[in-house]
Amino acid sequence: MYPVIQAPMLGVTTPEMVAAVAEQGGLGSLPVGGLSPDRTRALIQKTKSITGKPFAVNLFVNEVPEYSRQDAEAMQDLRLHFSWAQRRCR
């Protein structure tokens, strides 16, 4: 099991920081709570471009925000992408 090293403050942790933790055998956590689907995708892709190691994506929602149909479809696409990636890593 990986040790969990987490800096859950959005805007403080960077993809580079998360990747550095992952490269050292830890489980870096990328905080994306409250970000748009596009920004979330960009941060995840940036992290994946730096490391091939596992890392966590920390989603944090206090209340359910109003989303447009376009936002919901973007999040669905993101979920499907990670389901595919998870199956590929097994």
GROMACS elastic network, one bead per residue, 0.5 to 0.9 nm:
[ bonds ]
;  ai    aj funct       b0    kb
    2    25     6  0.66799   500
    2    26     6  0.54382   500
    2    27     6  0.58403   500
    3    25     6  0.77159   500
    3    26     6  0.51418   500
    3    27     6  0.60464   500
    3    28     6  0.89777   500
    4    26     6  0.60820   500
    4    27     6  0.50035   500
    4    28     6  0.68170   500
    4    29     6  0.80426   500
    5    18     6  0.89982   500
    5    21     6  0.74412   500
    5    26     6  0.64187   500
    5    27     6  0.59631   500
    5    28     6  0.56631   500
    5    29     6  0.71097   500
    6     9     6  0.89162   500
    6    13     6  0.87681   500
    6    18     6  0.86740   500
    6    27     6  0.78213   500
    6    28     6  0.60571   500
    6    29     6  0.53753   500
    6    30     6  0.82454   500
    7    10     6  0.83352   500
    7    12     6  0.76112   500
    7    13     6  0.62106   500
    7    28     6  0.82746   500
    7    29     6  0.69492   500
    7    30     6  0.82003   500
    7    31     6  0.79989   500
    8    12     6  0.81383   500
    8    13     6  0.73487   500
    8    29     6  0.72287   500
    8    30     6  0.76006   500
    8    31     6  0.57548   500
    8    58     6  0.75380   500
    9    12     6  0.56307   500
    9    13     6  0.66552   500
    9    31     6  0.67753   500
   10    13     6  0.64935   500
   10    14     6  0.88554   500
   10    30     6  0.82476   500
   10    31     6  0.53543   500
   10    32     6  0.65390   500
   10    33     6  0.73893   500
   10    34     6  0.89790   500
   11    14     6  0.73007   500
   11    31     6  0.80023   500
   11    32     6  0.87730   500
   12    31     6  0.89126   500
   13    16     6  0.82156   500
   13    17     6  0.61959   500
   13    18     6  0.70612   500
   13    29     6  0.81186   500
   13    30     6  0.67167   500
   13    31     6  0.71648   500
   14    17     6  0.50934   500
   14    18     6  0.63058   500
   14    19     6  0.85634   500
   14    30     6  0.72140   500
   14    31     6  0.87338   500
   14    43     6  0.82554   500
   14    47     6  0.83514   500
   15    18     6  0.50961   500
   15    19     6  0.60240   500
   15    20     6  0.85047   500
   15    30     6  0.68938   500
   15    43     6  0.64823   500
   15    44     6  0.75449   500
   15    45     6  0.89474   500
   15    46     6  0.62705   500
   15    48     6  0.83750   500
   15    50     6  0.78678   500
   16    19     6  0.51124   500
   16    20     6  0.60757   500
   16    21     6  0.87177   500
   16    46     6  0.83543   500
   16    47     6  0.66812   500
   16    50     6  0.71273   500
   16    51     6  0.89171   500
   17    20     6  0.51088   500
   17    21     6  0.63918   500
   17    22     6  0.86923   500
   17    28     6  0.76171   500
   17    30     6  0.88323   500
   17    47     6  0.89188   500
   18    21     6  0.53041   500
   18    22     6  0.62715   500
   18    23     6  0.87027   500
   18    27     6  0.78198   500
   18    29     6  0.59718   500
   18    30     6  0.62881   500
   18    47     6  0.71198   500
   18    51     6  0.89614   500
   18    55     6  0.70622   500
   18    56     6  0.85907   500
   19    23     6  0.60193   500
   19    24     6  0.86408   500
   19    27     6  0.89059   500
   19    28     6  0.67759   500
   19    47     6  0.61053   500
   19    48     6  0.79586   500
   19    50     6  0.62463   500
   19    51     6  0.55042   500
   19    52     6  0.85311   500
   19    53     6  0.76527   500
   19    54     6  0.87839   500
   19    55     6  0.75391   500
   20    23     6  0.51228   500
   20    24     6  0.64364   500
   20    25     6  0.89698   500
   20    26     6  0.87090   500
   20    28     6  0.78733   500
   20    50     6  0.87026   500
   20    51     6  0.80807   500
   21    24     6  0.52412   500
   21    25     6  0.66272   500
   21    26     6  0.52122   500
   21    27     6  0.64139   500
   21    28     6  0.52308   500
   21    29     6  0.87859   500
   21    55     6  0.86073   500
   22    25     6  0.51918   500
   22    27     6  0.53837   500
   22    28     6  0.55579   500
   22    51     6  0.73673   500
   22    52     6  0.85839   500
   22    53     6  0.57083   500
   22    54     6  0.64678   500
   22    55     6  0.62762   500
   23    26     6  0.72549   500
   23    27     6  0.89464   500
   23    51     6  0.69176   500
   23    52     6  0.83916   500
   23    53     6  0.64658   500
   23    54     6  0.89275   500
   24    27     6  0.88456   500
   25    53     6  0.81941   500
   25    54     6  0.89929   500
   26    54     6  0.87211   500
   26    55     6  0.82748   500
   27    53     6  0.87041   500
   27    54     6  0.67461   500
   27    55     6  0.52296   500
   27    56     6  0.65385   500
   28    54     6  0.80859   500
   28    55     6  0.51483   500
   28    56     6  0.60569   500
   28    57     6  0.85488   500
   29    55     6  0.59939   500
   29    57     6  0.56162   500
   29    58     6  0.61646   500
   30    43     6  0.80545   500
   30    44     6  0.77912   500
   30    47     6  0.84690   500
   30    55     6  0.74822   500
   30    56     6  0.60391   500
   30    58     6  0.56949   500
   30    59     6  0.86310   500
   31    40     6  0.89826   500
   31    56     6  0.84711   500
   31    57     6  0.60320   500
   31    59     6  0.64071   500
   31    60     6  0.78526   500
   32    35     6  0.55628   500
   32    36     6  0.84928   500
   32    39     6  0.82999   500
   32    40     6  0.59370   500
   32    43     6  0.81820   500
   32    57     6  0.69192   500
   32    58     6  0.59638   500
   32    59     6  0.55672   500
   32    60     6  0.72785   500
   33    36     6  0.87352   500
   33    40     6  0.85633   500
   33    58     6  0.66839   500
   33    61     6  0.60267   500
   34    59     6  0.77676   500
   34    60     6  0.69208   500
   34    61     6  0.66005   500
   34    62     6  0.89407   500
   34    65     6  0.88368   500
   35    38     6  0.80873   500
   35    39     6  0.60993   500
   35    40     6  0.60259   500
   36    39     6  0.52399   500
   36    40     6  0.60440   500
   36    41     6  0.85040   500
   36    71     6  0.79876   500
   37    40     6  0.50253   500
   37    41     6  0.60189   500
   37    42     6  0.85539   500
   37    71     6  0.67353   500
   37    72     6  0.86802   500
   37    74     6  0.62479   500
   37    75     6  0.59705   500
   37    78     6  0.79842   500
   38    41     6  0.51407   500
   38    42     6  0.61767   500
   38    43     6  0.87333   500
   38    71     6  0.88826   500
   38    74     6  0.77981   500
   38    75     6  0.89068   500
   39    42     6  0.50384   500
   39    43     6  0.62253   500
   39    44     6  0.86155   500
   40    43     6  0.53018   500
   40    44     6  0.62217   500
   40    45     6  0.85839   500
   41    44     6  0.51683   500
   41    45     6  0.60247   500
   41    46     6  0.84819   500
   41    78     6  0.73228   500
   42    45     6  0.51407   500
   42    46     6  0.60339   500
   42    47     6  0.86167   500
   43    46     6  0.50490   500
   43    47     6  0.62067   500
   43    48     6  0.85942   500
   44    47     6  0.51511   500
   44    48     6  0.61392   500
   44    49     6  0.85920   500
   44    57     6  0.78525   500
   45    49     6  0.60837   500
   45    50     6  0.87942   500
   46    49     6  0.51072   500
   46    50     6  0.66279   500
   47    50     6  0.53068   500
   47    51     6  0.63950   500
   47    52     6  0.87366   500
   47    55     6  0.85451   500
   48    51     6  0.52820   500
   48    52     6  0.61395   500
   48    53     6  0.81194   500
   48    54     6  0.88743   500
   48    55     6  0.88132   500
   49    52     6  0.75445   500
   51    54     6  0.81085   500
   51    55     6  0.89694   500
   61    64     6  0.67911   500
   61    65     6  0.84066   500
   62    65     6  0.88347   500
   64    67     6  0.88350   500
   67    70     6  0.78705   500
   67    71     6  0.57296   500
   67    72     6  0.64021   500
   68    71     6  0.51548   500
   68    72     6  0.63639   500
   68    73     6  0.86930   500
   69    72     6  0.50692   500
   69    73     6  0.61660   500
   69    74     6  0.86280   500
   70    73     6  0.51588   500
   70    74     6  0.62246   500
   70    75     6  0.87506   500
   71    74     6  0.51026   500
   71    75     6  0.62982   500
   71    76     6  0.86423   500
   72    75     6  0.51882   500
   72    76     6  0.61822   500
   72    77     6  0.86736   500
   73    77     6  0.61735   500
   73    78     6  0.86238   500
   74    77     6  0.50856   500
   74    78     6  0.62957   500
   74    79     6  0.87474   500
   75    79     6  0.61870   500
   75    80     6  0.86325   500
   76    79     6  0.50458   500
   76    80     6  0.61978   500
   76    81     6  0.85554   500
   77    80     6  0.51671   500
   77    81     6  0.61564   500
   77    82     6  0.87925   500
   78    81     6  0.50394   500
   78    82     6  0.63740   500
   78    83     6  0.86679   500
   79    82     6  0.52734   500
   79    83     6  0.61640   500
   79    84     6  0.86556   500
   80    83     6  0.50178   500
   80    84     6  0.61895   500
   80    85     6  0.85942   500
   81    84     6  0.52397   500
   81    85     6  0.62267   500
   81    86     6  0.86544   500
   82    86     6  0.59122   500
   82    87     6  0.85113   500
   83    86     6  0.51755   500
   83    87     6  0.63462   500
   83    88     6  0.87048   500
   84    87     6  0.52952   500
   84    88     6  0.62801   500
   84    89     6  0.88676   500
   85    88     6  0.50318   500
   85    89     6  0.63401   500
   86    89     6  0.52701   500
   86    90     6  0.67968   500
   87    90     6  0.55458   500
